[in-house]
Amino acid sequence: QLKYLDIIDHELHQLNFRIDQFLHVSKKDHDQIVESFLINDLFKEITEFLYPSIVNSNVILQEGISQRIYIPGFRNELRQVLLNILMNSIDALAENDGQKTIHYQVSDLEDKIEIQIRNNGPKISEESIRTIFEPFVTTKNHGTGIGLFVCKQIIEKHDGNIKCFSNDEWTAFYITLPKEA
Protein backbone atom coordinates (compact mmCIF):
# COMPACT_ATOMS: atom_id res chain seq x y z
CA GLN A 1 0.00 0.00 0.00
CA LEU A 2 2.88 2.37 -0.78
CA LYS A 3 0.53 4.55 -2.86
CA TYR A 4 -1.42 5.41 0.28
CA LEU A 5 1.75 6.11 2.23
CA ASP A 6 2.77 8.66 -0.41
CA ILE A 7 -0.64 10.32 -0.16
CA ILE A 8 -0.49 10.39 3.65
CA ASP A 9 3.04 11.78 3.54
CA HIS A 10 2.00 14.49 1.09
CA GLU A 11 -1.04 15.47 3.18
CA LEU A 12 1.09 15.64 6.33
CA HIS A 13 3.54 17.96 4.56
CA GLN A 14 0.67 20.20 3.48
CA LEU A 15 -0.72 20.24 7.02
CA ASN A 16 2.72 21.14 8.36
CA PHE A 17 2.89 23.95 5.78
CA ARG A 18 -0.44 25.38 7.02
CA ILE A 19 0.70 25.19 10.64
CA ASP A 20 3.91 27.02 9.67
CA GLN A 21 1.79 29.77 8.12
CA PHE A 22 -0.14 30.26 11.36
CA LEU A 23 3.08 30.26 13.36
CA HIS A 24 4.63 32.81 11.02
CA VAL A 25 1.74 35.20 11.62
CA SER A 26 2.18 34.90 15.37
CA LYS A 27 6.00 35.29 15.39
CA LYS A 28 7.83 38.46 14.50
CA ASP A 29 11.49 37.66 15.21
CA HIS A 30 13.31 34.73 13.69
CA ASP A 31 16.77 33.42 14.35
CA GLN A 32 17.48 32.99 10.67
CA ILE A 33 20.50 33.80 8.60
CA VAL A 34 20.31 35.63 5.31
CA GLU A 35 21.92 33.46 2.68
CA SER A 36 22.45 33.63 -1.04
CA PHE A 37 20.97 30.60 -2.79
CA LEU A 38 20.08 29.43 -6.29
CA ILE A 39 16.43 30.17 -7.02
CA ASN A 40 16.63 27.38 -9.62
CA ASP A 41 17.30 24.84 -6.85
CA LEU A 42 14.48 26.23 -4.73
CA PHE A 43 11.96 25.88 -7.57
CA LYS A 44 13.21 22.34 -8.26
CA GLU A 45 12.73 21.40 -4.59
CA ILE A 46 9.22 22.89 -4.52
CA THR A 47 8.08 21.28 -7.78
CA GLU A 48 9.35 17.89 -6.60
CA PHE A 49 7.34 18.34 -3.39
CA LEU A 50 4.23 19.34 -5.38
CA TYR A 51 4.69 16.63 -8.01
CA PRO A 52 1.82 14.42 -6.71
CA SER A 53 -0.59 17.39 -6.77
CA ILE A 54 0.61 18.44 -10.22
CA VAL A 55 0.07 14.95 -11.63
CA ASN A 56 -3.26 14.37 -9.87
CA SER A 57 -4.56 17.72 -11.12
CA ASN A 58 -3.30 17.10 -14.67
CA VAL A 59 -1.35 20.38 -14.66
CA ILE A 60 1.37 21.25 -17.15
CA LEU A 61 4.23 23.04 -15.41
CA GLN A 62 6.41 25.25 -17.62
CA GLU A 63 9.74 26.50 -16.32
CA GLY A 64 11.24 29.74 -17.54
CA ILE A 65 14.60 30.04 -15.81
CA SER A 66 17.29 30.22 -18.47
CA GLN A 67 20.25 31.00 -16.22
CA ARG A 68 21.53 30.26 -12.76
CA ILE A 69 20.17 33.04 -10.56
CA TYR A 70 21.28 33.59 -6.98
CA ILE A 71 18.93 35.36 -4.62
CA PRO A 72 19.66 36.68 -1.12
CA GLY A 73 17.23 36.12 1.71
CA PHE A 74 15.69 33.69 4.16
CA ARG A 75 15.45 30.55 2.06
CA ASN A 76 12.69 28.86 4.08
CA GLU A 77 10.51 31.95 4.03
CA LEU A 78 10.88 32.46 0.29
CA ARG A 79 10.18 28.74 -0.16
CA GLN A 80 6.93 29.26 1.74
CA VAL A 81 5.93 32.15 -0.57
CA LEU A 82 6.60 30.24 -3.79
CA LEU A 83 5.00 27.07 -2.46
CA ASN A 84 1.85 28.93 -1.41
CA ILE A 85 1.44 30.65 -4.78
CA LEU A 86 2.01 27.39 -6.68
CA MET A 87 -0.45 25.52 -4.44
CA ASN A 88 -3.04 28.27 -4.98
CA SER A 89 -2.44 28.01 -8.73
CA ILE A 90 -3.05 24.26 -8.68
CA ASP A 91 -6.27 24.82 -6.69
CA ALA A 92 -7.43 27.52 -9.13
CA LEU A 93 -6.87 25.22 -12.09
CA ALA A 94 -9.24 22.61 -10.66
CA GLU A 95 -12.05 24.68 -12.20
CA ASN A 96 -10.51 24.53 -15.71
CA ASP A 97 -11.97 22.08 -18.20
CA GLY A 98 -9.24 22.44 -20.83
CA GLN A 99 -5.48 22.50 -20.59
CA LYS A 100 -4.22 23.48 -17.14
CA THR A 101 -0.95 25.39 -17.24
CA ILE A 102 1.29 26.99 -14.65
CA HIS A 103 4.26 28.94 -15.94
CA TYR A 104 7.01 30.37 -13.77
CA GLN A 105 10.02 32.40 -14.69
CA VAL A 106 12.75 34.31 -12.95
CA SER A 107 14.46 37.33 -14.49
CA ASP A 108 17.73 38.84 -13.35
CA LEU A 109 17.19 42.55 -13.96
CA GLU A 110 19.68 45.35 -13.42
CA ASP A 111 18.95 46.04 -9.74
CA LYS A 112 16.41 43.39 -8.82
CA ILE A 113 15.17 39.86 -9.31
CA GLU A 114 11.67 39.41 -10.72
CA ILE A 115 9.71 36.19 -10.21
CA GLN A 116 6.54 35.61 -12.18
CA ILE A 117 4.14 32.74 -11.50
CA ARG A 118 1.03 32.58 -13.68
CA ASN A 119 -1.76 30.14 -14.38
CA ASN A 120 -4.57 29.95 -16.90
CA GLY A 121 -7.26 29.44 -14.26
CA PRO A 122 -10.37 31.57 -13.92
CA LYS A 123 -10.05 35.35 -13.77
CA ILE A 124 -9.92 36.92 -10.31
CA SER A 125 -12.33 39.84 -10.00
CA GLU A 126 -10.99 43.39 -9.57
CA GLU A 127 -12.55 43.56 -6.10
CA SER A 128 -10.83 40.34 -5.05
CA ILE A 129 -7.51 41.58 -6.47
CA ARG A 130 -7.74 44.67 -4.25
CA THR A 131 -8.18 42.56 -1.08
CA ILE A 132 -6.23 39.44 -2.03
CA PHE A 133 -3.31 40.16 0.34
CA GLU A 134 -5.46 41.11 3.34
CA PRO A 135 -5.71 38.68 6.29
CA PHE A 136 -8.59 36.21 6.41
CA VAL A 137 -9.78 37.04 2.88
CA THR A 138 -10.40 33.89 0.85
CA THR A 139 -12.52 32.66 -2.02
CA LYS A 140 -11.90 29.00 -1.19
CA ASN A 141 -14.51 26.94 0.64
CA HIS A 142 -11.93 25.62 3.09
CA GLY A 143 -9.36 28.42 2.86
CA THR A 144 -7.89 30.22 5.84
CA GLY A 145 -7.22 33.53 4.13
CA ILE A 146 -3.74 33.85 5.61
CA GLY A 147 -1.59 32.34 2.84
CA LEU A 148 -1.24 35.40 0.61
CA PHE A 149 -1.21 37.70 3.64
CA VAL A 150 1.84 35.83 4.95
CA CYS A 151 3.40 35.89 1.47
CA LYS A 152 3.12 39.68 1.36
CA GLN A 153 4.62 40.00 4.86
CA ILE A 154 7.57 37.81 3.89
CA ILE A 155 8.23 39.65 0.62
CA GLU A 156 8.04 43.04 2.34
CA LYS A 157 10.41 41.76 5.05
CA HIS A 158 12.83 41.09 2.17
CA ASP A 159 12.36 44.71 0.96
CA GLY A 160 10.45 43.38 -2.03
CA ASN A 161 7.04 43.77 -3.60
CA ILE A 162 4.30 41.33 -4.62
CA LYS A 163 1.40 42.06 -6.95
CA CYS A 164 -1.36 40.10 -8.62
CA PHE A 165 -2.89 40.72 -12.04
CA SER A 166 -5.69 38.75 -13.64
CA ASN A 167 -7.49 38.72 -16.98
CA ASP A 168 -9.47 36.15 -18.97
CA GLU A 169 -6.27 34.37 -20.08
CA TRP A 170 -3.90 34.45 -17.09
CA THR A 171 -3.67 35.18 -13.40
CA ALA A 172 -0.12 36.23 -12.55
CA PHE A 173 1.80 36.98 -9.39
CA TYR A 174 4.84 39.22 -9.75
CA ILE A 175 7.44 39.28 -7.01
CA THR A 176 10.34 41.69 -7.13
CA LEU A 177 13.24 41.39 -4.71
CA PRO A 178 16.41 43.45 -4.41
CA LYS A 179 19.63 41.72 -5.44
CA GLU A 180 21.19 42.58 -2.09
CA ALA A 181 19.35 41.88 1.17
N, C-alpha and C positions, 0 to 999 in steps of 0.2 A: 504493500500500500504506500509506496514511496511518493506517488502522485499526491496523495492527501497530506503527507508530511511537508511537501513543497508548498502546498496551499496554506497549511497551518503556519509554516515558517514565514511566508509572505505576509499573511494577515497579522502575525505578531510584530513584524517589522513596521507595518503601517500603524498599528496601535501604538507602538513605541514612538513613532514619528509624531503622532497626535499628542501624546503625553509631553514630548519635548516642546511642542508648540505652546502648550499651556504653561509649562515651566519657564519658557523664555519670556512670556508676558509677565510673569510674576517676579523674575529676576532682572536686576539692572546691571550688576557688576559681574564680570566673568574673569576667571583667571586663565585667559587664553593668550596665546602668543600670535602676533601678526606674522604670517609667513608668506613667501612668494611661492606659488604653486602653478602647475600647468592646468589651465582650464580644460584642456583636451582630456586629461586624465580624470578630472572631476566629472565631466559629462559621460565618459566611458563607464565610470563606477556607477553613476546614477542610472544610466540606461540598462546596465546589467541587472541592477536591483529591480527596475521596473519591467524587465523583459516578460515575466509572466502576464502582467497586466496589458502590455503592448500586444502580445500574441492573442490573449483571450479577447481583447477588444477589436482585433483585426485592424490595428493601426499601422500605417506606414510611417516610419521615422526617418527623416532626411536630415543628414548632418551637413553643416556648412562651415566647417572650420578647416581652412586651407593651410594654416601654418601653426607652429607651436607658439602658443600665447601664454605667457606667465601673467599671473594676476596677484596682487598683494591683498592680504586680508585674513579674516578668520575663516579657515577652510570649512569647518563644520557648519558655520552659520550660512555661508554662501551655498553650501550643499543643500541646506534646508530650503533656501529660497528657490533654487533651481528645481529641486524635487517637488516642492509644492506646486509650482507653476506647471510642471510636466504632468503631475497627477491631476490637476484641475483640467488640463487640456484633454487628457484621456477621458475623464468624466464627461466633459462637454461633447466629445465626439460620439458618445453613446447614443445621442439623438440623431446622428447622421445616418441616412440610408445608403448613401453612395460611398465613394472612397473616403477613408478617414486618414488625414495626413497631419503630422506634426513636423514642423521644420524649425531647426535651431541653427543659429550661426553666431559667431563671435568675430568682431572686427577690432583690429588694433589701429585706432585712430591716433592722430598726432599727440594729444594730451590725455586721452582716455581710452577705456575699453568699452565697447558697446556689445551687449548680448541681446539677441532678439529670439524670442520663442513665439511661434505662431501656429495656429491650428485652423482648419477649415470647418469648425463647428458652427453652431448657430450664432447669429449676431447678438451682441450684448447691447441692450438699450442704452441711449445716452444718459438716462437717469441712473441706471445701474453703474455705468462707467464713472459717474461723478462720485458715487459712494462706495465703489468697489474696495477701496483700501481702508475703509472705516471699520472699527471693531464691531463684531457681532452682526455684520451685514452679510447675508448669504441668499442665494437663489436655490440652493440645494435642499432637498427634503430632509436630509440628515446632516447638513453642514453645520459647522460651529461658528463660522463667520470670523475666525481669528487667523486663518492661514495667510491671506493676503495682507492683513493688518501687520502681522509679524514680519512678513517679507519686506514691507515698506520700512518698518523700524530697523531691520537689519541693514538694508541698503542705505538708509540715511545715516546709520552708525558708521558705515564705510565711506561717508561723504559722497554718496552716489545719489542717483535718482531712478525711480521706476514709474513707468507710465503704461497705460493700456489704451489701445485703439481697436475699434471693431467696425467692420462693415459686412456686407452680405457675403463676401468671399473669405475674409480672414479675421480672426481675432489675434492681436499681437501684443506681447508684453516687451517693452524696451527697457533695458537696464543699462545705465551708464555708470561707470566706476572710474575714479582717477587711477592713473598708472602707479602713483605712489601713495601709500596709505599714511 
